Amino acid sequence: MPAHRAFAQEVPPPGNESYTLAQLVDLAVRNTGLLGSQDARIEETRLSARQARAWPGPDFEFLAGRKNEAGSDGPGYELALAQPLPLAGKPGLRGGLLDLESEARRLRRSASETLIALDVVRLAYEYAAGRRKAAYVGDRQKRFDLVREYLSGRPFETPQRRAESGIVQNRLRILAAEAVRSQAGFKSSFEKLKTYIPLAPGSYPGVEVPWLSGAKGLDERAWLARALEKEPGLRAQRLAVAGAELEGRLARKEALPEPALSVSYERARAGETEKNYALGLSLAFPFWNGNRSGILSAERKKLAEERLLAFEEQKLKAEFTRAFVECEAARQTVLQYPQTILPGLEDQLREAEEGFRKGQVDLLTFLELDSSAAETYDRALDAQAELAAALAGLLTATQDRDAAASLGSY
């Protein structure tokens, strides 16, 4: 099987399903309620922005009473209509602020989708490694049971033979404990996956994840440049700076008066009928101080957001460099454990077991080989999970949404 095709190659038990990494990611994205909630929030803010841009409706006033003039008394009423004219552009600025909030929510939604996908990738590698380790521990137990049966038919008259028997018994106890831990480990990873994916309870499906060869080196400068451009926290902070700029423009416009067009009609009768018509333009009186404190407050907010953006960029550079160092270390470790090493270990153990049965390999040598093979096996699988987790961290910063498809190339 090609090196990029399979990582967990054990056959799942009868009746259990099997998933590829791409299938798990797709299931998680389609079934996570968080994304649906964020979609509704985006629509909510978009509609609020549309409403904020709408002009206010007219004010209607109706007054009724009586008029008394020179001893004559009669009914009277007045109708008045006033239409505010927000010509300074305040509704547009308020709508622009909500547009930025909507854009920030779309950004959070996209970041959540990427984070979910990459968390599923990380957990899938953790689950696949744990499941394969558990299967290997089971094979070791069977192998030691055979050794124990072989030794049980031989006399233990010498201290050497009794020591060998004790070693085997102790190893079996250790393996039993490792089996419990390894079973619990991959089952725990499976339960974490169920946070995102509605997998059936009680079954532990096979998961195929690409084998990471570690052969593809990473260009730190190029990755950092992408992270500075696409990292969700920085992009959200840039939107906050733009929002502070809009708030400053709005604060300056708050000092301007807003005109209103008014029309009135008045009719009264006290002896003779009297009618009055009026058409006018009114201005809301501006703030006495020209909203100076509001303008200064908006300027300080913009300064605060700009300084926070600079700090977040500096922080990302430091954290990204650290993450890159860890990822490179994980890649170098993976290079020490190529995919061919696992079947090679199994071949060595089969040959050693056959030699032990024929008396060509002594027990202590066989036990030492088994122990070193188990350690190598575990380290090889751990290296895969660690590199997958390190890559997931970098890909989260660069917002690579196709990580499941491209991961096999690393």
N, C-alpha and C positions, 0 to 999 in steps of 0.2 A: 504494500500500500504506500502511495506517495507520502513524503514526510509532511506535507501541508494538509493532509486529509484528516488524519485521526489522531486523537490524543488518548481518549478513553476507548480502548478497543475490546474490553470485556463484553461478552454477550449478555444482555439483560435477561433476567429470569423470565420464564414463559409467562405471558399475559401482561408483562410490563411494557410500557411504551418507550420509544426512543425519540429524542429530539436533537436537532442540530442547534448550533448556537444562534443562527439567524432566526430559526423558528421561536426560540425562547424570547429573543429580543422583540420579535413581532408580537408575540402573545402579551408581553409585558406592556408594550406601548398601547395596544388596543384595549387592554382590560384594566388599566390603572385609572381609578376614579379621580386622582389628583389632576390629571390633564383635562378631564372634562370640566372640573371645577374651574380651572384656570381659563378655559375657553369661555365659560359663562362670564367670568370677571372681565375678560377682554371686551366682550360684547356690551356688557354693562357700561364700561367706561366710554366706549365708542358712541353709544347712544347719548350718554351724558354730555359728551363733547358737542354733538349735534345740537342738543337742546340749549347748551350754553351760548351758542352762536345766534340763536333765534332772537329777534327783536321782541321787546316786551309788548304786550297788548295794550290797547288804549284804556284809559280810566274814564268811566262814565259816572256822571253825577246827576241826580234828580232831586229837586227841592220843591216842596209844595207848601202853601200857606195862604194868608189873606193880606190884602192891602187896604189901608185906610188912608183916605186923602180928603181933607175938607169936609169931614163928616160923612163921606161916602165910603162904603165898605164893599169889598168884592174879593173873589178868589184870585190866586196868582200861583204861577209855577215857573220853574227854571230848569232848563236842560243844559248840561255842559259835557263836552267830550275833549279829552286831552290825550295826545299821542306822543310819548317820549321818542326822541330822535337820538339814539346813541351814535352820533357821528364821529366821536373820538376813537372808535374801534375797540372799546373795552370788551364787548361780547366776543370778538374775534380772538383777543388775547386770552380770555378765560377759556375759550374752546381750545386754543393752542396748548394751554397748560394741561388740559385733560387729554389732548392728543399725545402729549409726551408721557402722561401716566399710562395711557393705553399701550404706547410703544414699549414702556418699561414692563408692562404685564405680558406683552407678546414675547419680550426677551426672556422673562422668567419662565414662560411656558416652554419656549424652545430649550432653555437651559435644563429645565426639569426633564424633558424628554431625553436629552442627551445623557443626563445624569442617571436616569433610570436604565437606559440601554447599557451604559458602561458599568453600572452596579450589577446588572444581570450578567454581564460578561465576567466580571470579577468573581461573582458567586458561582457561576457555571464552572469556571476553572477550579475553584475551591472544592465544589461538589464532585467534579470528575476526578480530581486528584485523590480526594478522600475515599471515594468509592473504589478506585483502583487499588489504593493502599489496603483497604479492608479485604479486597479479594486476594491480594498477595499474602496478607497475614493468614488468611484461611488456607492458602496453599502451603505455607510454612508449617502450619499446624498438622496438616495431613502428612507432610514429609517427616516431621518429628514423630508422629504416631507410628509411621513405618519403621523409623530407626528404633523406637522403643520396643516395638514388637520383635525386631531383629535381635536386639540385645537381650530381650527376655528369654530367648531360647538358648542363651549362652551362659555358662557358669560364671559367677562373680566371686571366685575364690581369692583373687589378688586385690590388694588395695587399688591398683590401677583400674581394674574392671569396675569396682564399686564406685570409684570417683567418676568414671565415665557415665555410669548409670545415674549418679546424682546430678551430673551436669545436664543430662537430657531431661530429667524430671524438672529441674529448675527452669530450663529453657521453656518447657511446655507451660509452666505456670506463668512465666513472663509473657509468652505469646497469648495465653488466654486473656490476660489483662490488656494487652495491646489490641486484641480483637474487640474487646468491649469498647475501648477508647476510640478505635478507628470507626466502628459502627456508629457510635454516638456522634463522631465528628462529621461524617458525611450526611447523616440524617439531620443534624443541626443546620448544615448548609442548605439542605433541601427546604427546611422550614423557612429559612430566610428568603429563598427564592419565591415561596408562596406569598410573600408580602406583595409581590408584583404580579404573580401568575396564578390563576385559579387551577392549580394541579390537584389531582385527585388524592385524598388522604389515604395513607396506608400503603401506597405503592411508591417505589423508588425507581423512576425511569432511567434508562441509559441516556447519557448526554455526550454527543460528539463535539469536541472543541478542537480547533486547529492546533497542531503542534507548533510551538514557537521555537524556531531554530536559533534565534539570536544573531543570525548572520547579517542582518540589515542594521548598519550603524545609523545613528541619528545626528543630524546637524543642529547643534544647540542654538546657534544664532537664528536659523530659520524657524525653529520651533518657538523660540522666545518671541520673535517678531509676530508670529501668528497669535500667540497667547496675548500679547499686548494689544492686538487688534480685536480679538474675538472673546477674550475672557469675560464671562457674564457680569461679574462684579464691576469691572472697569467700564464696560459699556453702560451699565446702569448708572454709574457715577457720572459718566459724560452726559447722560440724559438729565441728571440732577443739576449739572452746571448749566445746561441749556434752559432748564426750567427756572433756575434762579435768574437768568438773564431776562426771560419773559416776565417774571414777577417784577423785576426792576422797571421794565417798560410799562407794565400795568400800573405800578405805583406812581410813576410820573404822570400818567394819564388820569389817575384818580383826582389830581389837583385841577383838572379842567372841568368847566361846567358842562352839563348835559342839557341841550335845548329840548323843549316840548312844544308841539303845535296844539293850540286849544281853540275850540269853537263853542259858542254858547248861544242859547236862545231863551229869552225871558218874555213872559206874557202875564199881564195882570189887568184886572178891571176894577176900578173904583169910580163909578160914574161913567168914565170913558175907558175904552180898552187901550192899553199901552203895550207896545211890543218893542223889544230891544234885541238887536243882533250884535255879535262880537266875534272877531277873528283875531287871534294873537299868538305871540311866540314868547314862551317863558324860558328862563335860564335858572337851573339849580345853582344856588350860590356856592362857589368853591370853598374849600377849607381856608380858614384865615391864614394859616401858616404855609399854605401850598403843599401840604402833605410831606413836609421836609423830613420828618422823622420816619415816615413810611418809606420814603425813597432811600434814606441812609440805611434803614434796616435791610432793605432788599439788596443794597450794595454789599453790606457785610455778609449776608447769606451767600451771595455769589462768591465772595472771597473765601468763605469757609468751605464751600463745595469745591472750588478750584484747588485749595490746599489739600483737602481730603483726597482728591483725584491724584495729585502728585504723590501723596503718601501711599495710596493703594498701588500705584505703578511701581514705586520703589519696593514695596512689600512683595508684590508679585515677582519682581526680578529676583529677589533673594530666595523666595520659596520655590520658584521654578528652577533656579540653579541647584538648590538642594535636592528637589525631586528628580532633576535630570541626572545628578550624580548617583542617586539610588537606583534609578532605572538603568543606567549604564553598568552599575555593579551587578544588577540582576541579569542583564544581558550577557555580561562576561561569564557569570556563573552558568547560565544556560548553555553557553558554548562548550563547557566542560562535560555536559551530559547530553550528547546527541541522541536522537530517537532510537538509533540502532543499539544503544547500550542496554536497553531493557530486555529485548529478546536475547541479547548476548549473555546477560546475567542468567537468564533462565536456562540457556544452553550449558553454561558452566556448571550450574547446580545439578542438572540432569546427568552430566558427565561425571561429576564428583560423586553423586549418589550411586551411580552404577559402579564406579571404582571402589566405593566404600563396601558395597555388597560383595564385591569380588576380592576384598582384602587388599586392594591396590592403594587405597587412600585410608589413612588412619582416622579415627573418630574426631580427634581434636582439630585436625586440619580441615575436616569436613565442616565442623561446627564454626570454625573461624571463617571459612569461605561463606557459609550461610549468613553469618553476622555481618560481614563486610558487604555482601550482596544486598542484604536488607537495608543497610544504611545508605548504600548508593542508590537503591531503588527509591527510597523515601526522599533523598536529597534531589534526585532528578525530577520527581513530581512536585516537590515543594518549589523548586526553581521555576517550573512552569507557572505555578500559581502566583509566585512573587513577581515574575516579570509581567504577567497579565495585569496584576493589581497596579504595578508601577506605570505601565502603559496607559491603563485606564485613567490614572491621575493626570498624566500629560494630555491625553486626548480630551479630558473634561475641560482643561484650560483652553485648548485650541478649538473646542466645540466640533470635533469630528463626529458627525452623526452616522457615518458609515463604518464605524469601527468594527462591527461584527463581520463585515464583508472583507475588510482590509487587514484584519489582525493576523491572518495566516502568513502574511508577507514579512512579519517581523521575526 
